[in-house]
Amino acid sequence: MENRDYYKILGVTRNANEEEIKKAYRKVAMECHPDRNPGDKEAEEKFKVASEAYEVLRDPQKREIYDHYGIEGLKGTGFTGFRGFEDIFASFGDIFEDFFGFGRTSQGRSRPRQGADLRYDLRISFYEAAFGKEDEIEIPKREACEVCGGTGSKPGTSPVQCPNCKGTGQTIRSQGFFTISTTCGQCHGEGKYISHPCKECRGSGWVKKTKKIKIKIPPGVDTGSKLRIRGEGEEGERGGPPGDLFVFLFVEPHEFFVRDGDDIVCQVPISFSKAALGTEIEIPTLNGKKNLTIPRGTENGEILKIKAEGFPKIRGYGRGDLIVQIFVKTPKNLTKRQEEILREFEEIGVKKGREGEGWKKFFRPES
């Protein structure tokens, strides 16, 4: 989807209510309707864009996301616009029929139609995001009824020609000087209706089933990453292709590590004596325990790195780093002997030139 101003496309203000948005869409859509503009590609494109705008602005949730984040924000909801006229008429056909008598295009009812896309939200652990995993998920989806083969008719019977429209799928009525064709209300534009419905699917031709699907999560994914499994959405109609399955990933937080891009950040506490003298400590990483050298004179908040111990770079080579922030602990409950040692330490520092008190030079001299 391109970056478009949906309010400008429909000619409404940003605080327009639902009825004003519907009225504006109806006006634009009727002017550019394919049946009124046969062969006019520009009118067809305006019709599609206006329908896309109406689909977003009529939905309070989509509208709020669009108002705050624009079209980029809508991509995270799985909304990708309409594939063609059939999708539009299936969603908004009542608008055209109720007010103007226009429904599907005259050729629309026999066209193959692609199945709908599906969305599945999957929570994974911090380690699964780092190393990837193979998983199996269960998806509830619509499939063709096995009893009737998707026809909707009881086995041994077939749909019959609609007596109301004589198989055309359209009914004709006069309105003033105009002759208006509308979708047949009995067969819903199919030209046929099911006289003996299948008991399994109740005449719909579809049943809900749960399908197990194996997915592969690559290393390095993060919250908001999505996997696209082609052909695992809803089945298409009239021989149309199936839709796709989109798996949205949500990574659970870790109790010790925090992710920052491809790097991992953690805080490690050490005593002030170890910070002063330097030491070697053992810290956890994604790949097990590693030794980290603490240099002499390390100060509170100082950053140390362990190279290539972060997340794999999902769009490149190599890994991020493990960023270790040193937290120097100041002891609170000192023994008498510890206090004596510290006072002796301070006195030695004073004799060596009051180390650590260089800031006093910034005081103004007393007059």
Residue pairs with C-beta under 8 A, 6 or more apart in sequence:
1 52
1 71
1 74
1 75
1 80
1 81
2 71
3 70
3 71
4 49
4 52
4 53
4 71
6 52
6 53
6 56
6 57
6 66
7 13
7 14
7 16
7 53
7 57
9 28
9 49
9 50
9 53
10 21
10 24
10 25
10 28
10 50
10 53
10 54
10 57
11 24
11 28
12 20
12 21
12 24
12 57
14 67
16 24
16 57
18 58
21 54
21 57
21 58
22 54
22 58
22 95
25 50
25 51
25 53
25 54
25 58
25 92
25 95
26 95
26 99
26 100
28 46
28 47
28 50
29 47
29 50
29 51
29 54
29 92
29 95
29 96
30 36
30 96
30 100
30 102
31 43
32 43
32 44
32 46
32 47
32 50
33 43
33 47
33 96
33 102
34 43
34 44
34 47
34 85
34 105
35 102
35 105
35 106
36 43
36 102
37 43
37 44
47 85
47 88
48 81
48 82
48 85
48 88
51 82
51 88
51 91
51 92
52 81
52 82
54 92
55 62
55 79
55 81
55 82
55 91
56 62
56 63
56 66
56 74
56 79
57 63
57 66
61 77
62 74
62 77
62 79
65 73
65 74
65 76
65 77
66 73
66 74
76 224
78 117
78 119
78 246
80 117
82 88
82 91
83 114
85 104
85 105
85 108
86 104
86 108
86 111
86 113
87 113
89 96
89 103
89 104
89 105
89 108
90 113
93 103
93 104
93 183
96 102
96 103
97 103
97 182
97 183
100 180
101 173
101 175
101 180
101 181
101 182
102 180
102 181
102 182
103 182
103 183
103 189
104 183
104 189
106 170
106 181
108 189
109 169
109 189
109 190
109 191
110 238
111 238
111 240
112 236
112 237
112 238
112 239
112 240
112 241
113 236
113 237
113 238
113 240
114 236
114 240
114 241
114 242
114 243
115 142
115 233
115 234
115 235
115 236
115 237
115 240
115 241
115 242
115 243
116 233
116 234
116 243
117 233
117 234
117 243
117 244
117 245
117 246
118 139
118 141
118 232
118 233
118 234
118 243
118 244
118 245
118 246
119 245
119 246
119 248
120 137
120 139
120 245
120 246
120 247
120 248
121 247
121 248
121 250
122 135
122 137
122 247
122 248
122 249
122 250
123 249
123 250
123 251
123 252
124 133
124 217
124 221
124 249
124 250
124 251
124 252
125 251
125 252
126 251
126 252
126 253
126 254
126 257
126 259
127 286
128 217
129 217
129 219
129 220
129 221
129 222
129 249
129 251
129 311
130 219
130 220
130 286
130 311
130 312
131 219
131 286
132 216
132 217
132 218
132 219
132 220
132 221
133 216
133 217
134 214
134 215
134 216
134 217
135 214
135 215
135 217
136 212
136 213
136 214
136 215
137 212
137 213
137 215
137 247
138 210
138 211
138 212
138 213
139 210
139 211
139 212
139 213
139 232
139 245
140 208
140 209
140 210
141 208
141 209
141 210
141 211
141 232
141 233
141 234
141 235
142 206
142 207
142 208
142 209
142 234
142 235
143 206
143 207
143 208
143 209
143 211
143 235
144 150
144 205
144 206
144 207
144 235
145 152
145 198
145 200
145 201
145 204
145 205
145 206
145 207
146 200
146 207
147 155
147 198
147 199
147 200
147 201
148 154
148 155
148 198
148 200
148 201
148 205
150 205
150 206
151 158
151 159
151 194
151 198
151 205
152 159
152 194
152 197
152 198
152 201
152 203
152 204
152 205
153 159
153 194
153 195
153 196
153 197
153 198
153 203
154 196
154 197
154 198
154 199
155 198
157 195
157 196
159 190
159 192
159 193
159 194
159 195
160 192
160 193
160 195
161 167
161 191
161 192
162 169
162 184
162 186
162 187
162 190
162 191
162 192
162 193
163 186
164 171
164 184
164 185
164 186
164 187
165 171
165 184
165 186
165 187
165 191
167 191
167 192
168 184
168 191
169 183
169 184
169 187
169 189
169 190
169 191
170 181
170 182
170 183
170 184
170 189
171 181
171 182
171 183
171 184
171 185
172 179
172 180
172 181
173 179
173 180
173 182
174 180
183 189
184 190
184 191
186 193
187 193
194 203
197 203
198 205
200 207
201 207
206 235
211 232
213 229
213 232
213 245
215 227
215 229
215 247
217 227
217 249
218 314
219 311
219 312
219 314
220 262
220 311
220 312
220 313
220 314
221 249
221 251
221 314
222 249
222 251
222 259
223 249
223 250
223 251
224 248
224 249
225 248
225 249
225 314
226 246
226 247
226 248
226 249
227 246
227 247
227 249
228 244
228 245
228 246
228 247
229 244
229 245
229 246
229 247
230 244
231 241
231 242
231 244
232 242
232 244
232 245
233 242
233 243
233 244
233 245
234 242
234 243
235 242
236 242
236 243
251 259
256 266
256 284
257 264
257 265
257 266
257 286
258 264
258 265
258 266
259 265
259 311
260 323
261 311
261 320
262 310
262 311
262 312
262 313
262 319
262 320
263 310
263 311
263 320
263 321
263 322
263 323
264 286
264 309
264 310
264 311
264 320
264 321
264 322
264 323
265 323
265 325
266 283
266 322
266 323
266 324
266 325
267 324
267 325
267 326
267 327
268 281
268 283
268 292
268 324
268 325
268 326
268 327
269 327
269 328
269 329
270 279
270 281
270 294
270 298
270 326
270 327
270 328
270 329
271 328
271 329
271 331
272 328
272 329
272 330
272 331
274 281
274 294
275 294
275 297
275 298
275 299
275 300
275 326
275 328
276 296
276 297
277 296
278 293
278 294
278 295
278 296
278 297
278 298
279 293
279 294
280 291
280 292
280 293
280 294
281 291
281 292
281 294
282 289
282 290
282 291
282 292
283 289
283 290
283 292
283 324
284 290
285 306
285 309
285 322
286 309
286 310
286 322
287 309
290 306
290 309
292 304
292 306
292 324
294 304
294 326
298 326
298 328
299 326
299 328
300 326
300 327
300 328
301 325
301 326
301 327
302 325
302 326
303 323
303 324
303 325
303 326
304 323
304 324
304 326
305 321
305 322
305 323
305 324
306 321
306 322
306 324
307 321
308 318
308 319
308 320
308 321
309 319
309 321
309 322
310 319
310 320
310 321
310 322
311 319
311 320
312 318
312 319
313 319
313 320
331 338
334 342
349 355
349 356
